Each structure stands twice: as C-alpha cells, then as structure tokens.
Amino acid sequence: MAQSSADYNPFTDNSRLEKQLLDDISKRFQEDQLSVNGKNKKYILEMYKERYETIKKKFDEKEVITNQEVNQYLKQLTDEIINPNRGKIPGNIRIQFSRTHWPNASSMGRDGAKALAELSAANGKPVRKVSYLHIEGAFGQSVHDAFAEEAEKEGIEMVSEVTYPATNFTDATTQVREALAADPDVLAVTGYYPDSLLIAQAIRALGGDVDAVYGVANGGFDDSAFPADAGAAGADVLSANYHYAATDERAQDIRARFEQKYGRTMETSAMLAYQAVVVIAQGLEETGSKDPEELRDAIAGLQVEDPLLEFKGPIAFDETGENENASVTVMQIRDGRIEQVFPDQFKTADIVYPVGR
C-alpha cells in the first residue's frame, strides 16, 4: 500500500535567512554599480541590473531553498570544493539550492515528447493522445508548452492541460480526475516531489487506465526515495529527465564514495554539481587564470569527454551557453528501483510499455 503523503515532509524555509540573503545580494548589487566606470558603463550597469532582478525573482517565486539544515549541508559540501582551491576561484561566492534544479525547461519538454513518441512506437503501441498535468508557474508552463509543440510534430494530440497550485496542494484527486476524463493514452506530469507523490497516489486510487504515467522534467518520479514512498502507486511510472550515467563505472564509483562519506544516496542533482566542478576545473587548466571573463571564455570553448550524465557526445557549449549534446534519459520504476530503460544504449533494464494500469 502506498504511504500517506504525510510521510513526506517538505522543506520549511527560514524567513530570517531569506531576508539576510536578499539584503546581502542587494548590497552586492549596489557595490557592483558603484564600481563601474569607463565607456561601457551604461551597458555593464544594465547587465548588473538584469542579473539582480533575475536573482530576486527566484526568491520572490520561492525557488530558492532557505531551509537552515539544507543550507548547512550545502556549505559543508561546497567548502570541500572551494577551500582547497582558494587561489584559483574568485572570492565572494554564494551558492544556493534551487527547487528547479533542471536547466533549460524547454529542451526538457521537447526531448521528452520525442522520447515518448520513439519509445511507444518501438514497443508496438504509438501514443496518440496525451493529457498533461503540471504545476503552475513558469517552470511547469514552459515544459508543457515545449512538449506540446513537439508532440504536434510527432502526430500526438494534446487532449487536456490541467494545472495545480505550487503551494497548499494536499490532494491531487480533482486534477487527476480531470486529466483522465479526456481519455488519454498517456498522462504526462511535470512537478516537484511532494506533488508528484500525491498525483501518483491519486492515479492509483482512481484506477487510471492509461498506457503510462510519464514524468517530464519531474522532480519526484526518478528520485531514489520515490519508489519506497509511493509504493504500489509508483510501479512502472516512467520519467524523462537528465540522469547520472548509471552505465558508467566512473559515475558509479563517485556515487559509491559519496554515499560512504555522507550516508545518503547521491542524486542526479548532486552529480550535476560534481560535473559542473569538473568543467570549471578543466577551464582553469585551460586558461591558467582565475580571471572570471577568461575562465568563462575558456569554458565556452571546451569539449569535456566522458560526461557523468547519461547522454551521447562530449559536453560542448553553443552560442547561448547551453550544452548542445545534453538530452533526456527515460527511467522507469521497476521492482522498487529506478532503472534506465530508453534509449537502448543506456538501459539498465527492459521497459514495460504499455503498462496496463
């Protein structure tokens, strides 16, 4: 039987820490403004203003996690990276955990639709109709919109779009019932851990008869804790997301050492952070300088072989700064474990599709 949603305790933000961080960021913004001079002053000031407003918006939308315990853990983790490299890394670094840890939501939506079309066709039952259930706000909407645009190209009909609030969401029954009423082949879901758990439980309770429940940039379905928390409600749920390279021995070794040291599973978000440090280190080696602009330019031209995430090709950045070879892997909960099931070259288990819930 699936566990009650009360078993999952979401982070409680610290309003005092949030105010302190915002005050520090505002102070830094003012200092940066006063430090600017020269013929390009106008453009640099505009850049600083845009950066400040972007960061502040993330606080306004409650994207930044200000939980005291989480931030203490983050400081311990980053201190191990920063302290041995003080001479190479610029000072005054501030790092925060975000609730939207996946980059480029549009890419995730687009790649998620492509993968669904390919895997369903490869398994003899091409998907024709999709209902999409997602969290309100820019994150959920942008993933949905990109998915819907690509789905149309793949001949998939979007029969329903249902949203739910980002806060005070304690029962997904109404939203799931509405999404299922459109008689979809697949129910796609974009959201975070606690809401995705509620959705999976509601689908099981309502007897949702779909070929698959399919997460897209979903913050819950491929988390290592989800199978135990969801119980039977999580069985065979699919998830298209970035994922650590489960087929790579180096990634496996890193995860094993992480778990031995910290006593917890190394999730993909932590592997993304580890990979980012590898990229920065290679950039430092390339440029031999800690100047931020020189380091940025060096990183822009890198080709980082053997990525620790599961995708083809090296890490390489396009003109917008995106990793041009990044792509999603499709996972599935099989026998209480998160397994990679698509594409075949990265699979750790065979896919079950259609699921026949």
VEXDREN-2710 file (C-alpha; in Angstrom, 1 decimal):
% VEXDREN-2710
k/r/px/py/pz
1/MET/0.0/0.0/0.0
2/ALA/1.3/3.5/-0.8
3/GLN/2.4/5.5/2.1
4/SER/0.4/8.6/3.2
5/SER/1.6/11.9/1.8
6/ALA/2.0/12.9/5.4
7/ASP/5.2/10.7/5.5
8/TYR/6.9/13.3/3.2
9/ASN/7.9/16.5/4.9
10/PRO/8.8/19.3/2.5
11/PHE/11.5/21.8/3.4
12/THR/10.4/24.6/5.7
13/ASP/12.0/27.9/4.6
14/ASN/13.7/30.2/7.0
15/SER/12.3/33.7/6.5
16/ARG/15.1/35.3/8.5
17/LEU/17.8/33.6/6.3
18/GLU/15.9/34.6/3.2
19/LYS/15.9/38.3/4.3
20/GLN/19.6/38.1/5.1
21/LEU/20.4/36.6/1.7
22/LEU/18.3/39.2/-0.1
23/ASP/20.0/42.0/1.9
24/ASP/23.4/40.6/1.0
25/ILE/22.5/40.4/-2.6
26/SER/21.1/43.9/-2.7
27/LYS/24.3/45.2/-1.0
28/ARG/26.4/43.4/-3.6
29/PHE/24.3/44.9/-6.4
30/GLN/24.9/48.4/-5.1
31/GLU/28.6/47.8/-4.7
32/ASP/28.8/46.5/-8.2
33/GLN/27.0/49.6/-9.5
34/LEU/29.4/51.9/-7.7
35/SER/32.4/50.1/-9.1
36/VAL/31.6/50.5/-12.7
37/ASN/33.3/53.1/-14.9
38/GLY/34.6/53.6/-18.4
39/LYS/32.9/53.9/-21.8
40/ASN/30.8/50.8/-21.4
41/LYS/29.4/51.8/-18.1
42/LYS/25.8/52.1/-19.3
43/TYR/25.8/48.5/-20.7
44/ILE/27.5/47.0/-17.7
45/LEU/25.0/48.7/-15.4
46/GLU/22.2/47.2/-17.4
47/MET/23.8/43.8/-17.2
48/TYR/24.1/44.1/-13.4
49/LYS/20.5/45.2/-13.1
50/GLU/19.2/42.3/-15.2
51/ARG/21.3/39.9/-13.1
52/TYR/20.0/41.3/-9.8
53/GLU/16.3/41.3/-11.0
54/THR/16.7/37.6/-12.2
55/ILE/18.0/36.5/-8.8
56/LYS/15.4/38.5/-6.9
57/LYS/12.7/36.9/-9.0
58/LYS/13.9/33.5/-7.9
59/PHE/13.4/34.5/-4.3
60/ASP/10.0/36.1/-5.0
61/GLU/8.8/32.8/-6.6
62/LYS/10.1/30.7/-3.7
63/GLU/12.5/28.9/-6.0
64/VAL/15.5/29.3/-3.6
65/ILE/15.5/26.9/-0.7
66/THR/16.3/28.8/2.6
67/ASN/15.9/25.9/4.9
68/GLN/18.6/26.1/7.6
69/GLU/19.6/22.4/7.7
70/VAL/19.8/22.2/3.9
71/ASN/22.0/25.3/3.7
72/GLN/24.3/24.0/6.4
73/TYR/24.7/20.8/4.3
74/LEU/25.3/22.8/1.2
75/LYS/28.0/24.8/2.9
76/GLN/29.8/21.7/4.0
77/LEU/29.7/20.3/0.5
78/THR/30.9/23.4/-1.2
79/ASP/33.6/24.2/1.4
80/GLU/35.3/20.9/0.4
81/ILE/35.5/22.1/-3.2
82/ILE/36.3/25.8/-2.5
83/ASN/38.7/25.7/0.4
84/PRO/41.5/23.7/-1.4
85/ASN/41.1/26.0/-4.4
86/ARG/41.1/29.4/-2.8
87/GLY/43.9/30.7/-5.1
88/LYS/42.1/29.6/-8.2
89/ILE/38.4/30.5/-7.5
90/PRO/37.3/34.2/-7.2
91/GLY/36.1/35.2/-3.7
92/ASN/32.6/36.1/-2.5
93/ILE/31.0/33.0/-4.0
94/ARG/27.4/32.4/-2.9
95/ILE/25.7/29.1/-3.8
96/GLN/22.1/28.3/-3.1
97/PHE/19.9/25.2/-3.6
98/SER/17.1/25.8/-6.1
99/ARG/13.7/23.9/-6.3
100/THR/14.1/24.0/-10.1
101/HIS/17.4/22.2/-10.5
102/TRP/16.9/21.2/-14.1
103/PRO/18.2/23.6/-16.7
104/ASN/16.5/24.6/-19.9
105/ALA/12.9/23.6/-19.3
106/SER/12.0/24.0/-23.0
107/SER/14.7/21.5/-24.0
108/MET/13.4/19.0/-21.5
109/GLY/9.8/19.3/-22.8
110/ARG/10.9/19.0/-26.4
111/ASP/13.2/16.0/-25.8
112/GLY/10.6/14.4/-23.5
113/ALA/8.0/14.4/-26.3
114/LYS/10.4/13.0/-28.8
115/ALA/11.4/10.2/-26.5
116/LEU/7.8/9.3/-25.7
117/ALA/7.0/9.1/-29.4
118/GLU/10.0/6.9/-30.1
119/LEU/9.7/4.5/-27.2
120/SER/5.9/4.0/-27.7
121/ALA/6.4/3.2/-31.4
122/ALA/9.3/0.9/-30.7
123/ASN/7.1/-1.1/-28.3
124/GLY/4.3/-1.5/-30.7
125/LYS/1.7/1.0/-29.5
126/PRO/2.4/4.5/-30.7
127/VAL/0.9/7.1/-28.4
128/ARG/-1.8/9.2/-29.9
129/LYS/-3.3/11.2/-27.1
130/VAL/-1.7/12.9/-24.0
131/SER/-3.2/14.6/-21.0
132/TYR/-0.7/16.9/-19.3
133/LEU/-0.8/17.7/-15.6
134/HIS/1.7/20.3/-14.3
135/ILE/2.5/22.7/-11.6
136/GLU/1.5/26.4/-12.0
137/GLY/4.3/28.9/-12.8
138/ALA/7.0/29.4/-15.4
139/PHE/8.7/26.1/-14.8
140/GLY/5.7/23.8/-15.4
141/GLN/4.2/26.0/-18.1
142/SER/7.4/26.2/-20.2
143/VAL/8.0/22.4/-20.0
144/HIS/4.4/21.8/-21.1
145/ASP/4.5/24.3/-23.9
146/ALA/7.7/22.9/-25.4
147/PHE/6.3/19.3/-25.0
148/ALA/3.0/20.3/-26.7
149/GLU/4.8/21.9/-29.6
150/GLU/7.0/18.9/-30.3
151/ALA/4.1/16.5/-29.7
152/GLU/2.1/18.1/-32.5
153/LYS/5.1/17.5/-34.8
154/GLU/5.1/13.8/-33.7
155/GLY/1.4/13.4/-34.5
156/ILE/0.4/13.3/-30.8
157/GLU/-2.8/15.1/-29.8
158/MET/-2.8/17.1/-26.5
159/VAL/-6.3/16.4/-25.2
160/SER/-6.0/18.1/-21.9
161/GLU/-3.9/20.5/-19.9
162/VAL/-4.6/20.6/-16.1
163/THR/-2.6/22.7/-13.6
164/TYR/-2.4/22.8/-9.9
165/PRO/-1.1/25.4/-7.4
166/ALA/2.5/25.4/-6.2
167/THR/1.6/25.8/-2.6
168/ASN/-1.1/24.4/-0.2
169/PHE/-1.6/21.4/-2.6
170/THR/-2.6/18.4/-0.4
171/ASP/-4.9/16.3/-2.6
172/ALA/-4.5/15.7/-6.4
173/THR/-7.7/13.8/-6.9
174/THR/-9.7/16.6/-8.6
175/GLN/-6.9/17.4/-11.0
176/VAL/-6.1/13.8/-11.9
177/ARG/-9.8/13.0/-12.4
178/GLU/-10.0/15.9/-14.9
179/ALA/-6.9/14.8/-16.7
180/LEU/-8.1/11.2/-17.0
181/ALA/-11.6/12.4/-18.2
182/ALA/-10.0/13.3/-21.6
183/ASP/-9.3/9.5/-22.2
184/PRO/-5.6/9.9/-22.9
185/ASP/-3.2/7.1/-23.8
186/VAL/-0.5/8.7/-21.6
187/LEU/-0.7/11.1/-18.6
188/ALA/2.3/13.3/-18.5
189/VAL/3.3/15.1/-15.3
190/THR/5.7/18.0/-14.5
191/GLY/6.1/19.0/-10.9
192/TYR/8.2/18.5/-7.7
193/TYR/8.5/15.6/-5.3
194/PRO/5.6/16.1/-2.9
195/ASP/3.0/17.0/-5.5
196/SER/4.2/14.1/-7.8
197/LEU/3.7/11.7/-4.9
198/LEU/0.2/13.0/-4.4
199/ILE/-0.5/12.6/-8.2
200/ALA/0.8/9.0/-8.4
201/GLN/-1.3/8.1/-5.4
202/ALA/-4.4/9.7/-6.9
203/ILE/-3.9/7.9/-10.2
204/ARG/-3.8/4.6/-8.4
205/ALA/-6.8/5.4/-6.2
206/LEU/-8.9/6.4/-9.3
207/GLY/-7.8/3.4/-11.3
208/GLY/-6.4/5.4/-14.1
209/ASP/-6.4/3.2/-17.2
210/VAL/-3.6/4.7/-19.3
211/ASP/-0.7/3.1/-21.2
212/ALA/1.8/5.1/-19.0
213/VAL/2.3/7.8/-16.4
214/TYR/5.1/9.8/-17.8
215/GLY/7.1/12.4/-15.9
216/VAL/8.8/15.2/-17.9
217/ALA/11.4/17.2/-16.0
218/ASN/9.7/15.7/-13.0
219/GLY/11.3/16.3/-9.6
220/GLY/9.9/13.2/-8.0
221/PHE/9.5/10.2/-10.2
222/ASP/13.2/9.4/-10.7
223/ASP/14.3/10.3/-7.1
224/SER/15.7/7.3/-5.3
225/ALA/13.3/7.8/-2.4
226/PHE/10.2/7.8/-4.6
227/PRO/9.7/4.0/-5.1
228/ALA/9.5/3.4/-1.3
229/ASP/7.4/6.5/-0.6
230/ALA/4.9/5.8/-3.5
231/GLY/4.7/2.0/-3.0
232/ALA/2.4/0.4/-5.5
233/ALA/1.4/3.8/-6.8
234/GLY/4.9/4.2/-8.2
235/ALA/5.1/0.9/-10.0
236/ASP/6.2/1.2/-13.7
237/VAL/6.0/5.0/-13.7
238/LEU/8.2/6.5/-16.5
239/SER/10.3/9.6/-16.2
240/ALA/12.1/11.6/-18.9
241/ASN/14.9/13.6/-17.3
242/TYR/18.6/14.2/-17.0
243/HIS/20.2/11.3/-15.1
244/TYR/23.6/10.4/-13.8
245/ALA/25.4/7.9/-16.0
246/ALA/24.2/4.6/-14.5
247/THR/26.1/2.7/-17.2
248/ASP/29.4/4.4/-16.5
249/GLU/31.9/2.9/-14.0
250/ARG/33.4/6.3/-13.0
251/ALA/29.9/7.7/-12.2
252/GLN/29.2/4.6/-10.2
253/ASP/32.4/5.0/-8.2
254/ILE/31.7/8.6/-7.4
255/ARG/28.2/7.8/-6.2
256/ALA/29.6/4.9/-4.0
257/ARG/32.2/7.2/-2.4
258/PHE/29.6/9.9/-1.9
259/GLU/27.2/7.5/-0.1
260/GLN/30.1/6.1/2.0
261/LYS/31.1/9.6/3.2
262/TYR/27.7/11.3/3.6
263/GLY/25.5/8.3/4.4
264/ARG/22.9/9.2/1.7
265/THR/22.3/8.5/-1.9
266/MET/23.9/10.8/-4.5
267/GLU/21.0/12.0/-6.6
268/THR/21.4/13.3/-10.2
269/SER/21.2/16.9/-9.0
270/ALA/24.4/16.3/-6.9
271/MET/26.1/14.6/-9.9
272/LEU/25.2/17.7/-12.0
273/ALA/27.0/19.8/-9.4
274/TYR/30.0/17.5/-9.4
275/GLN/30.1/17.6/-13.2
276/ALA/30.0/21.4/-13.1
277/VAL/33.1/21.5/-10.9
278/VAL/34.8/19.1/-13.4
279/VAL/34.0/21.6/-16.2
280/ILE/35.3/24.6/-14.1
281/ALA/38.5/22.7/-13.2
282/GLN/39.1/21.9/-16.9
283/GLY/38.5/25.6/-17.7
284/LEU/41.0/26.6/-15.1
285/GLU/43.6/24.2/-16.5
286/GLU/42.9/25.5/-20.0
287/THR/43.3/29.2/-19.2
288/GLY/45.7/29.1/-16.3
289/SER/43.9/32.2/-14.9
290/LYS/41.3/32.9/-12.2
291/ASP/40.0/35.9/-14.0
292/PRO/36.2/35.3/-14.4
293/GLU/36.0/36.5/-18.0
294/GLU/39.0/34.5/-19.1
295/LEU/37.6/31.4/-17.3
296/ARG/34.2/31.9/-18.9
297/ASP/35.7/32.2/-22.4
298/ALA/37.8/29.1/-21.8
299/ILE/34.8/27.1/-20.6
300/ALA/32.8/28.2/-23.7
301/GLY/35.3/26.5/-26.0
302/LEU/35.7/23.3/-24.0
303/GLN/35.0/19.7/-25.2
304/VAL/34.6/17.7/-22.0
305/GLU/34.8/14.0/-22.8
306/ASP/33.2/11.2/-20.9
307/PRO/30.3/13.1/-19.2
308/LEU/29.0/11.9/-15.9
309/LEU/25.4/12.3/-17.1
310/GLU/23.8/9.8/-19.5
311/PHE/23.8/11.4/-23.0
312/LYS/25.8/11.0/-26.2
313/GLY/28.8/13.1/-27.0
314/PRO/31.0/15.4/-25.1
315/ILE/29.9/18.4/-23.1
316/ALA/30.2/21.3/-25.5
317/PHE/28.5/24.7/-25.3
318/ASP/26.6/26.5/-28.1
319/GLU/26.4/30.3/-28.5
320/THR/23.8/30.6/-25.8
321/GLY/25.8/28.7/-23.2
322/GLU/23.7/25.5/-23.4
323/ASN/25.3/22.1/-23.5
324/GLU/24.5/21.2/-27.1
325/ASN/24.7/17.4/-26.6
326/ALA/22.5/17.2/-23.4
327/SER/19.4/15.0/-23.8
328/VAL/17.0/13.2/-21.6
329/THR/17.1/9.5/-20.5
330/VAL/13.9/7.7/-19.8
331/MET/13.7/5.9/-16.4
332/GLN/11.1/3.5/-15.0
333/ILE/10.4/2.3/-11.5
334/ARG/10.9/-1.5/-11.8
335/ASP/10.7/-3.7/-8.7
336/GLY/11.2/-0.8/-6.4
337/ARG/14.2/0.6/-8.2
338/ILE/14.9/3.4/-10.7
339/GLU/16.1/1.9/-13.9
340/GLN/17.2/3.4/-17.2
341/VAL/15.0/2.0/-19.9
342/PHE/15.4/4.2/-23.0
343/PRO/17.3/4.7/-25.3
344/ASP/18.6/1.1/-25.5
345/GLN/22.3/2.0/-25.4
346/PHE/21.8/3.4/-21.8
347/LYS/19.3/0.9/-20.5
348/THR/19.8/-1.0/-17.2
349/ALA/16.5/-2.9/-17.5
350/ASP/13.9/-3.6/-20.1
351/ILE/11.0/-1.2/-20.4
352/VAL/7.4/-2.2/-19.6
353/TYR/5.1/-0.4/-22.2
354/PRO/2.2/-0.2/-22.3
355/VAL/1.9/-0.6/-18.6
356/GLY/-1.7/-1.6/-18.5
357/ARG/-2.5/0.1/-15.2
END
